[in-house]
């Protein structure tokens, strides 16, 4: 069957303003480069691309690496906003490169791309994630029950109980929230929003029996009380998790011991 065509006269499917002659534009990507084997200082390097503005920043990084500079280093895996590998600062904001469209970044100006803050840069856009994942491990992000015997059936839970922590199950450990936190920038010992969010996910799970242990871990001087409620974490989360709200709920649980 033939593919139907649209009548251009009615304006349907017309190119976006500014891209009438060609789907491609010339965009400049200003990338913060760092290679300890070359220099102790990071430098900005510009790359120009002919690219469709509907493509993603990750696509642009691929084009640069494949066609212009094979030494450009960055992390990515699924490329669909699930793995959390490609969090970076794009035009000054923490975002996932695979979920950020070029046309949404004012591409008539240079688009800046740099590594997320607060973690040691290993090379170019790659940071050392070990401190981030250590904080995650420290809050025991797994179901704990007093019954050590393997269950013979699933642990039942009402829809209402599941709803209580539904939001914080969405975390993909991209570190966008933690690396947007000014407290974490200045003190890497702070657990950070992502670790607290993942603790919240189990503290408020009716099937879990280690809520008190997690609360005591987060009651530490580097725990939830370091949060200054700036909402940077909530704004940065690519999954739309209400991170600041979750942190406040953990604080409230520490005070009331109700969860």
N, C-alpha and C positions, 0 to 999 in steps of 0.2 A: 504494500500500500504506500502511495506517495506521501512524503512528509508535507503537511499543510504549510502554506506560507502566509505571512501576515501582510496586510495592506499597509505600506509605510505611510500612506497619506493620513491614516487616523492617529498616528503617533505611537501606536502600540509597539513595544519592543525597540523604540528608537534609542540610539546611543545616549549615554548620560552627557550632560552639558560639559563641554571641555574635551570630550573624547570623540567628537563627531567624525573626524577623518580616519581615525584608526583606533582599535581597541587598546593600543599600546601607548605608554607614556615613558618619558625619560625620568627616572627617579634616582636620587642620590642617597646612598646609604652610608652614614657616617658611623663606623664601627670602632669601638674601643678595643685595641689590640694589646695583648701582653704575652710576652714569651721570655721567661726568666733566663733562657739560654742566649738570648740576644741582648736584652737590656733589663735593668732593674726598674725602669719606668714604663708605664703604659702610654700608648700614643693613639691618637685618633687617625683613622685612615678612611678616605672616601672611595666609594665604588659607584660607578654609574651603570644603570641597567635600563634596557628597553623591556618593559614588563607590563602586563595587563594589571590595571589597578585593582581588579577583583581578585587577584591572587593574594596569598598570605605572605607575611614576613618570612615564614619558614621557607616558602618557595624561593623567595629572593636570596636567602642565605644559601640555599642549595645551588642556585645559579652562579652565585659568586664563587662558591667553593669548587664547583665543577668546571666553570669556564674561565675564571679569572685568577683565583688564588687558592690552590689546593691545601695551603697550610691553615686556612681559617678553621678554627676549632669550636664546635658547639655540640651540645647534647640534643638528641631527639630520638624518638622511638616510634610510637603509634601514629603520630602526626594528626590525631583527631581529638585532642583535648582530654584524653583519658589517662595516659601514663604520667603526665606531669613533668616530663623530662626537660622541656624547652622553655622553662620560665626564664625571662630576662627583662631588663629594663628597656622599654621601647618608648622613645620620646619622653623619657623621664618617669614612666609609670611601669610598675610590674605587670607583665602580661605573659600569656602563652603565645609564642611566635606562630604556632599552628592555628590559633584562633583569631589572629589579628589581621584584618584585611588592610592592604596598602591604601586603598581609597579612603579609609577612615582616619588616616594619619596626616592629612594635609600634605600630600606627596609633592606639591610644588616647592616645598622647602626640604632641606636635608632631613632624613629620618635617622635619628640617633638610636643605636643599639649598643647596649653595654651589659656586663654581667650584673646579677642581683647583688645587693649590698649586704654587708655584715658577715660574709663568708669569704675565706681566703681564695683569691683568684689563682687557679692553676695555670690556665692558658686561655687567652682570648675570652670567650663567653662561658667557659667552664669553671665552676667553683668547687671547693672541697665541701661536699655535703655531709661529711662524717659527723661534725658537731650537731647538725640538724637531726640526723637519724639517731644519734646517741640520746638526745633529749626525747625523741619519740619512743625509743626502747625503754627509757627510764620510767615512763608512766604506765608500763605494762599494758600495751595496746592489744589485749586478747582477753577472751572470756575466762574468768576464774570462778570456780565453784568449790564448795567445801567437800562435795562428794567426789572422791578421787576415782571412783569406779566408772568405767565407760558406760554411758547411758544406753538403755535398750530402746529408747524412743526419743523423738525430738523434744527439745525443751519448749513447751508451749508459751505463747505470749499473746496478749490481746492486742487488737489494732491500736487501742488507746495507749497502751504501754509502748508499742513500737513507735508511735507518733512522737513520744516524748523526746527521743533522741534521733529522729529521722534526719534532721538537717545535718548533723555532724557526721553521718555515715558517708557523706558525699566527698569527703576530703580525698585528694589524689596525691598528697605529699609533694606538691610542686615547690613548696617553700616561698610562694609569692607573698603569703601573709606574713610569715616570720621575717623575711628579708625586707619588708616594708615598715617594720616596727622600729621607731627611733630608740626605744629602750634596748632592743637587741643590737642595733648598730653600735651603741656605746658600751654594751656589756654582753659579750657572747655567752656568759654563764646563765643568762635568763632562759628559762625553758622555751619561751616563745609561743606565739598563738597556735601554731599547728600542733604542738605537743599537748597543749591544754585542750584543744578541740578534740583530739583523739582520746584524751582521758575522759572528757565529757561524754563521748560516745558510749563508754562502758560504765561510768559512774551512774548514769541514769538508765542503764539497761536493767530491767527487772529480773533478768536471768543471772546477772553477775552478782558475786558476793564479796568483791574486793574493793568496794567503793571507799570505805574508810581508809584503806591503805593508800589508794591513789590520792585522796584528799590530803593525807599527811605528807605525801611526797610534794604536792603542790603548795603546801603550807610553808614550805621552805622559803628562805630569804630570796631565792632566785625563782620563786614560783609565781602564782597568780597575783600576788600583791604588788608586783613590779609593774603591772599593766597600768597605763595612764589614760586609757579610754580615749585614744585619739581617732579611732575608727579607721586608721590606715589599713589595718588587716582586713576589715570587712570590705572596704573599697577595692582592695587588691585581689580578693578571692575570685578566680575565674569560674568557680562553681556556684557562686552566689550564696555561700554559707554566711549566716549572720554570726561571724566570728566573735565580735565584741559582746554580743548578747550571750553567747555560750560561756565566755570567760566570766561575765558577771554572774551567771547562774552557778558556776563553780564557786565563786566567792561567797554567794549566798548560802550554798550548801555547806561551806566551811563554817559559817557563822551559826546556822540553824541546825546543822547535821540532819537536814531533811533532804532526801533525794530519792 
